[in-house]
Amino acid sequence: EDSFSSSDGVYKLALCTAIIVSSKMPQDENESSVAKKACLECIQSLLSHPMSINGIIFASRLVGFIKANDVEGLGKLVLSIICATGVGGGRPLPEKHNASQLSHICRWLSSKMEDETIETIHRQGFTASSVMHDPIAVVEAMRRSNSQTSNNLDDLVKAILSDPIMCSEVISNQRAGEMVQEAVKMLTRRPSPHIPLILPLTLERLVLAIPWGKVGSKDDETNKLLSQFVMQLLYALAFLEDEPESPFGINPRSLPLKESLCFVSLSKQSGGKSDNVVEVMAILKESISKHCPDIIKSMETSSWRHTETNYQHVTAPTPAMFCKAIQAHLRAACPTDPSGTRLEQMFTICSSTYPMSEVSVAVVGGILATKHSQPKFYSYIALCKDPLLLMKASASVWKCRGIRCVILRVLQNLLAANECISMKCSSERTALEYLSARDAVIVRCILFACQCGFVFESSDANTLNAHCEMSVNMIRLILSRRQGIVATLIKQGLSDQSVDWLVECVPESFVDAPMLLSLLSEKGLLTAPERLQVADASLRIAIVNSKGEAVADRLVNASLSVLVDLFQLAIGPVGVPVSILREENGEDATSICRNAMFRMLDALATINPKYSLNVKDSAIMAISRLVTYSNKHKSDLAGVTGAVASRRKALFNEIAEKCSKANKRLGCAIQI
């Protein structure tokens, strides 16, 4: 039992002692006996004259058990008080003090006390002051309730949840969350239909009524509204858990869940009475984790929303203002802020003040608007279901570093939400296939933008040294969580610049080494040019990003084997003045293979001599075979003369030069 003053302890002990003494009397004793009359008068007097709010609540609880003939509950309550006060050395009463004796007491007191008196004492625990002090009497009444008694309890809970002042008081009680959960269970025990006290529109109207710009400013009215929102959210989440198919259930993602957790967390940190909100925090966190685990995970891995300094009142732009600022920057270049740093700062301030769902909607509306159209509106739920909508932004949006960082931060949250929705609504296999395809699209888009340095008009510039750290981190994050994306992109085809950028900036690309090895092993999966392109990318990934793993050695061997096997196709047929080997799409197969061959030879020239002997031996052996084939074809031109013979000799000379360079790097000398 909670700690109480000495007067409260004496009052509770006196009541429990009177009940125990009464239960010890023989049941067949004359009702007019002096002892029984004295016990009855003592119990009635104590119940009618509690000494404090704690006494009122205790009397209400006791009468509630007696009225409902709840022997088990009455026994636990009485014994807890006896043990808490230390009577008998704090030892519980003997087991022989059985249920039949307490049951007799319940019937006896109910018959001797007037119904109106019992009801009055019982209702005293349901007053506003009693509930805000400790709602335990209401919680116990809800557990015992039936369809006849639950309407009054519904009215009480609804009155509390509709009053921000009462919510701000009751939320500081450690049984506040328990009261809300019992209210929902009481509702669902009734016959259908089950209509909750808090409807989705009620919560949405409350969210709109909260002045988010004042959150964290210690404004009493704002904190009361936030307390009311948290209490109503607890009720709505509990109803959603018990009745997931109900049309009156909420969609949690449409509500500021993260902001509610931050508010309760800060209330817990403030100390004093608010220490009791730890129970509310635990229940709220558990409920949110069942429906939106990504939100809990993001709060655990990122502390930028948790610190009180970031939650203090600042003059923050509203989401609508931020949307207009993005449009203005995109329509007319800002000479004082060409990189968009100010916009990124505005996003940080805005998202630390207003719900992230509203800010995300504003960001998408701003980046998808054109010079001649208004911002497009997508609900936050729609964005969570299809985060690829952000990829519809024009190239000018990605050029601005500040806006690009904002997009990536919003995209990261939407991807996490989308993954939870997909895993919940589909079978695991279907969801994983969708998520892999989704991530492949996102990585391809960001990869293309990164490899050209976000300068889309000129693809000839050497932009490998111009990295966007946040874009690199986004790609690395996706690849570390989802295997197979690199292998998929390479199989589908990447430009040489994209492959080089991926190898240089994303060491996680090596995670797909086993899948690349499988692609190279199955000859029927890819055409010859595709196999050689995959071999080129695989060789570079194995050389740059491996750390001596055995799979890297096998990947190098497989890549070089493909190069040797397709060498004939790379040099082209003898005596043909034009390239006659074409892919289905009309591309020159010989040219594709030749380009991949030269890239692989260049990659061999970058091998560190300190690499494992297996890699070096494989490279030297492959170069030796290429040199042998090259010398053989160079001396056998099948009677071809003129310009064709000259070009072919130049080709073999270039191959010999690159092989010689690679040999020197590997510390081996081969006669060429």
N, C-alpha and C positions, 0 to 999 in steps of 0.2 A: 504494500500500500504506500502511496505517496506520503512524504513527510508532512506532519501537521503540528499545530501548536498544542500546548499541554491541555488547554481547555477543550479543544476538538478531540484530543485523545481520550480525555475523561468521558466526554459525551458519547463517543462511539463505543468505548469499553462498557459504559453503563448500559447502553441499549443491548449490546451483545450479551452481557452478563444476565440481563433480565430475560432475554429469550432463552439462554441456556438453562437458567434456573426453572423457567416455565416448562421447558421440555422435559425436565427431570421429574416433574410432578406426575403422579399416576393419572392415567387418562380417565379412569373411572371415579376420580375424586369429585366430591360434591362441588358444583360450580359456585356455590355460595360460600365456599370456604374462605377464611381470611387470607390465606396465602395466595390463592388464585386471584382474589380481588386486588390484593396489593400489587401483584405482578402486572395485572392488566392495567391498573391505574398508572403504574410506573412507566410502562411501555407507551401508553397513550399520552402521558404528559411529556415524555421525552420526544416522541414523534411530533407533537404539536408545538414544541418550543425549542427548536434548534438554536444553537448559540452563534452560528456564523454561516457563511455561504457554504463552507465545507460540510457543516452539519445538515444544512438543507438538502444538499445533493445526496449525502449518505442516507438520510431519512427517506428520500424519494426512491433510492435504489432498494432499500430494505422493504418498503411498502410494495414496490413493484414485484419483488420476488414473492412476497406473501400473497398479494392479490392474484398472481398467476399460478400460485401453488408450485413455484419453481424451487423444489427442495434442493437440488444440486447447486443452483446459484446461490441460494440463501446460505447453505452450509459453507461454501467456499468463502463468501463474504464474511460471515461471522468468524470462521476459523482464521482468516487472514488478519482480522483485527486483533483477535486474542494473541496470535503469534507475534504480530508487529509490536504490541505493547509490552511484550516480555513476560506476560503472566505465565507462571509455571515454568519459568526459565526459557520461555520462547518455544516450548515443545508443543506440538499439535495435540488436540484432544484425542482420547482413545477412540478406536474404531467402533467400540460398542455404542458410541453416541451416533446411532444410525439414522437412516433416512426416515424411518417411520415416525420417530419422535419429532423431527422437524416438520414432517408432513402434518402431524397432529397440531403443531403450533400454528401452521399456516391456516388450517381450517378453523381452529379455535379463535384466532385473532380476527379472521375475516367475518366470523359469525358474531363476534362481540362488538366490533367497531362498525360504526355507521358507514354505509357505502360512500356517502358524500364526504365524510371525513377522510376516508382512505383515498378517494380520488383527488381531494384537495392537496393532501400531502404529496401524493404521487406527482401531481402536475407542477408542484413547486420546483421540481428538478428540470422542468421543460421551459422555464422562463428564460428570457434573453440573457439576464445576468448570470443565471446558473449555467446555461449552455456555453457562454463565452468564457466562464471560469473553468468548467470541466464538463464536456458533453457525455461523460460516461453513462449517466442515467438514460440519456436519449439513445445511446448505442445499445445498451442492454434492452431497452424497450423495443427497439427495432428488431432485435434478434427474436424476441418473443411475440412479435406482432402477428396479427391475422388480418384478414380483409376488412374486419369491422373496426379495428383500432388503428390501421395504418394511415387512414386519411388525415387524422390530426397530426401524425408525425410527418406526413408529406407537406402539410401546410407549414409546419415548423421549419423543415429543411428549406422549403422554397422561400420562406420569409428571410432566412439567414443568407441564402445564396443571392437573393435580390437586393440585399442591403450591403453596400461596400463597407460601411462602418462596422457592422457585425462581422463581416468576413475578415477585416483587418485585425479584429480581436481574436476571433476563434482560430485563425490560422496559426497563432502563436501557441496553441495548445497541441500537445503531442498526440491527442486522439482526434484531431480534426480530419485527417485523412481516413481514419477508421470509420468516423461518423458518415462520411460521404459514401464510402464503399458499402456500409450496411444499409444506407438509404436505397442504393441501387439493388442490392440483394432483396430487400423488402419488396421493391417494386416488381422484380422478376418472379417472385414467388406467387404473385397473383395470377388469375386467369388472363389470357390475352384479350385485347391488345395491350402492349406495354408502351405507354407514352411517357418519355422521360420528363422530368421537371425542367431540364435545360435542353432546349432545342438548338440545332446548329445555327439558325439565324440569330438566336439570343447571344451566342458567343461571338458571332461575326459583328453584331451591332456593338457589343462591348469593346471589341478590338478597335473599332473605328472611333469609339468614344475616348479611348486612352490617349492623352497628349504625349506621344512618344518623345517629343522634343524636351519634355521636362523629366523624363526618366533619369534617375540618378541624382537629381537636384535636391533630394530630401523634401520634395513637395508632398505634403500630407495627402491632399486629394488624389494626386497621381498614384501614390503608394497604396491608397485604399482601393482604387480601381484595379490596380495590378493584383492586389490580394483577392479581390472579388473574381478576377479573371482566373487566377490559379485555382481557386476553390471550384468554380464552375467547370474548369478544364478537367480537374480530378473527377468530377461527377460524370462528365461526358465520356472520358476515357474508360471509366469503370463500366458505364453502360455499353460502350462499344465492345468491350471485352466479353460481357455477358450476353449481349445480343448483336453479334457481328452482322447478321443479315437484316437487321431492322432498318427501315427507311428513315428512321429518326437518328441514325448514327452519324457521327461527324467524320470528316476526312481530316485526320490529324495534320497532314502536310499543309493544309490551307491556313493553319493557325501558327502564331509565333511561339513555337515550343521552346526553341533555344533561349528566347528572351525570358520566358517564364522560369526556366531553370536558372538563368543568371540572376533573376530577381530573388528567388528563394535562396540561392547560394549566398548572395550578398546579405540577405536578412539573417542568415545563419552566422555570417562572419561578424555582424554588428554586435553580437553578444546580448547579455541580459535575457529578457523574456523570449527573445527571438531564437534562443538556443533550442527551443522546443520544435522549431520548424524542421529539424533534422528528420523527423518522422515523415513530414509532408514531402520533404526533398527525396527521401528514399522511395516513397510510394509513387511520386510523380516520375522519378527517373526510371523506375521499373516499368511503369505503364508506357512511357514513351519508347523505351527500348524494345517493347514487344511489337510496336507498329513502325517506328522509325529508328532503328538501331544506328543508322549512319549519323544521326544528330548527336547521339551520345558519344560515338567514336570520335567525331570531329571535335567535340568539346574536350575530350580527354587528350587528344593529340595536339590541340592548339589552345594556347592560353591567352590569345589576344582579346577574347571577349570576357575573360574571367576577372581580370584585375579591376579593382575599384577605380583606378585612375582613368581607365578607358570607359568607365560607365558613368563618370561624373558629367554633370550638365555642361554642355557646350552649345554654342549657337550652330546647330547642324543644319545643312540643307535638307529639305524634304526630298523624298524619292522623285516627286514631280519636278522639282527644281534641278535635281541631278540629271534627269532625263533631258531636260531642255539644254543643260550645259553641254552634254554630249553632242546633241544635234548642232548646237552653235559652233562647237569646235570642228565638227566634220564638214559643215557647210562653208565655213570661212576659216582658213588657217589662222591660228592665233600667233602673232609674231613674238609675244612675250612668253608663250608657253608652247613651243612647237612640239615638244615631246609628250605633252599631256600629263606632266607631273602633278599639276594642280588638280586635274580630274581624279587622279589616283588618290590624292589626299582627301578630296571630297568624298570619294567612295568609302574610304576607311572611316571617316567621321560619320557619314550617313548610315553605314551598316552597323556601326557600334551604337547607334541611337534608335534607329527604326528597325522593324522586323526585316530579317534577311529576305523573306519571301517578297515583300513589297519592293525592296531595293533591286532584287533580281529581275522582277517584272519591269521595273523602270529601265534597267540597263539594257535588256533585250529590246524594249520599245525604242530606246534611243539609237542603238547601233543598227537596227533594221530599217529605220526611217531613211528616206531619201530626201534630196533637196526639194522635191516637189510633192511629198506626201507626208501625212501626219504619222506620229509614232504608232506602230502596230501593237495591239494589245493581245498578249497571251496570258492566260491565268497561270499561276505558279504550278498548279497541278498539271497543266498541259506541258509546261517546261520540264517538269520532272519525268513525265512520260516520254518526252521526245527532246532530249538535250541537244540533238543534232541541229535544232533550229538555230543555234548560235553560229553554226557553220555557214549559214546563209548570209552572213555579214559580208559586205563588199571588201575588196582588197585595201581600200583606203583606211578602213577601221584597223586592220592588222598592222598597218605602217606606223600608227601612233603607239609609242611604247606604253604610255600611261593607260590608254583604252585597252590595249592588248592585255596588260596585266589584270585589268578589271575583268575582262572577258574570261580569262583563264581561272580567276578565283571563283567567279560565278559558275563556270563550267565544272570545276572540280566538285562543288557542292551538288550540282544537278546530276553528275555522273554517279555519285554515291547514292543519292535518292533513287535514281533510275534503276540501279542495280538491286536495291532492296525491293522495289516494286516488281521487278522482273522475276526475282527469285520467289517472291510470294505468290505471284499470279500465274506462273507457268511451271511446268515440270523442270527439274534441274537441268536435264539435257537441253531442252529447248531454250531455257534461259541462258545457259552458257554459250550456246551457238549464237544467240542474238547479241549477247554482250561482246563476244569476240568480234563479230561483224561490226558492231557499233564502234568499238575501240580501234579497229583497223581503219575505219573511215576517218576518225579523229586524228590518229597518228599520221596518216597519209597527208591530211590537210595541213597539220602543223609542220610536218616534216618538209613539205614543199615550200611553205612560207619561210622556214628557217634556212633551208639550203640556198635560197636566193637572197638571204639577208633582208627579207621583207621589202625588196626592191623589185617589184613584179614586172616593171617595164624592161629591165635589162637582166638577162640571164647569163650574160657573158662575163660579168664582173666576178672577181674572185672574192666571194663573201664568206668563205669558210671561217675566217677569223672573227666575223661579226656575229656573236652569239647573243641570244636573248635567254638569260638564265632561267626565267620563269617558264619559257616554252620548253627548254631542255628538261627542266625538272618535271614538267607535266608529262612529257614523253617517257621519261625514265620511270615515273610513278606508274604509268599505265603498263609499261612493259614488265615491270617487276611484279605486278599483280596478275598479269594475264599472259600465259605462254602461248606461243603459236602465231603471234601477230607479226613478228619480223619475218618468219618463214612464209606467211601468207602474202605479205607485201612484196617480198622478193620474188615469189612465184608469180604473182600478178604482174610484176614488172616495175622497177624503179629506175629513175634516171641515174646516170653515173654520179652526178653531183649529190643526189639524195643518198646514194649508197656511201659515198665518201663522208658525208656529214654524219650519217648514222654511225658509221664505224668510229669516227673520231670523237663524237660527243656522247654516245650512249653505250657505255660498257655493258648494260643489261641486254644488248642485242645477242650476246654470247649465250644467254639462257636458252635460245632456240637452236643451239648447235645440234642436239639429237634429231630434231625435226628436219633441219637442213641436210643432215647426213642421210636421213631416210629419203628425202627428195632426190638426192644425187644417186642413191642406190637403185631406185626404180626407174629404169630407162623408159618405160611406157607411159609415165605420167607427164613428161614434158617433151617438147620438140628439141631438136639438137641445139638451136640457138638459145632456147630458154634454159637448157641444162648448162650451157657454157656461161650464161649470165648468172645463174644461181651459183655455179662454181666460183666465179669471180668474187661475188659478194661473200660467199662462205669462206674463201681463202683469206680475204681481208679481215673478216670478223675473227677468224681463228688466229691470225698473226698478231693483230693489234690488241684484242681483248682477252685472250686466254692467259692463264697463269700456270701453265704447265700441266693442265688436265689431260687425261688420256683421250677424252673425247675430242680435244683440239687436234691431237696427232692424227686421229682417224679422219677428222674433217679435212685436214690438209691433204692427207693421202687420197681421199675420195675426190677432192677438187682437182688435184693434179692428174689423177687418172682420167677424169673427164677431159681435161685439157689435152692430154696425149691422144686419147681416143678420137677426139674431134679436130685434131690438128690438120688433117687432110681437108676438112670442110673449111677451116679458117684460111688456108692458103688458096683455096679455090681450084677449079679444074684447069688443066694445062691446055693452052691453045685456044681458049675462048676469049675473044676481045671484050666481051661485056659480061656482067654478072647475071647469069640466067637462073640461079637458085633463089627462089622467092618464097616468103612466108605466105600464109593464107590472106593476110591483110596487105600483101603487096610489098612488104619491106624486104630489103636485100639481105638474105640469110648469110651470105658470105661476109658481107660488111659487118654484120652484127657479131658474128663469131670472131672475125679478125680483131675487132675493137676489144672484145672480151679477152682474147688471147694476149694482146699487148698490155692490157690492164693487169692481167695476172702476172706477166713477166715483170712489170713494174713493181707489183706487190712483193714478188720474190726478192727483189733488190732491196727491200726494206726490212727483211728478216734480221733480227738481232743474232749475231754469231753465238751469243750465250744461250740461245734456245736449246731445247733438248736435242739429243743426237737423232732421235727419230724424225723430227721435223727437218733438220738439216739434211739427213740422208735421203728423205723423200724428195726434197727440193732438188738436190744435186742429181739424183737419179732421173727425175723428170726432165731437168735441163739437158742432161746427157742424151736422153732419147730424142728430145726436140732438135738438138744439134745434129744428131745422126740423120734424122728424117730430113732436116733442112738441107744438109750437104748432099743427100741423095737426090732430092728434087731439084736442087740448084744445078746439078750437073746433067740432069736429064730433062731438057726442055722440049723433047719430042719434035725437034726441027723448027721450033718457033723462033722467029727472028724479029728484028725491028723494034718498034716502040713497046710491043707487048712483052718481048723478052727483056727489055731494059727495065720495065716496071716490075717484072717478076724477080729479076736479080736484085733490084732495090729492096723489094719486100724481104728476100732472104737475108740481105745484108743487115736490114733493120732488126730482124729476128736474132741474127748472130750477135749484133751489138748489145741488145738487151740481155741475151743469155750470158754474155761475157761480163756485163755489169753485175748481174745477179751472182755469178760465180765468184767474183772478187769479194762481194759482200759476205759470201758464205765461207770465204777462205779456201776455195778450191780452184785449181787450175785445170781446165779442160781444153784440149787442142781444138780450136774452132777454125 
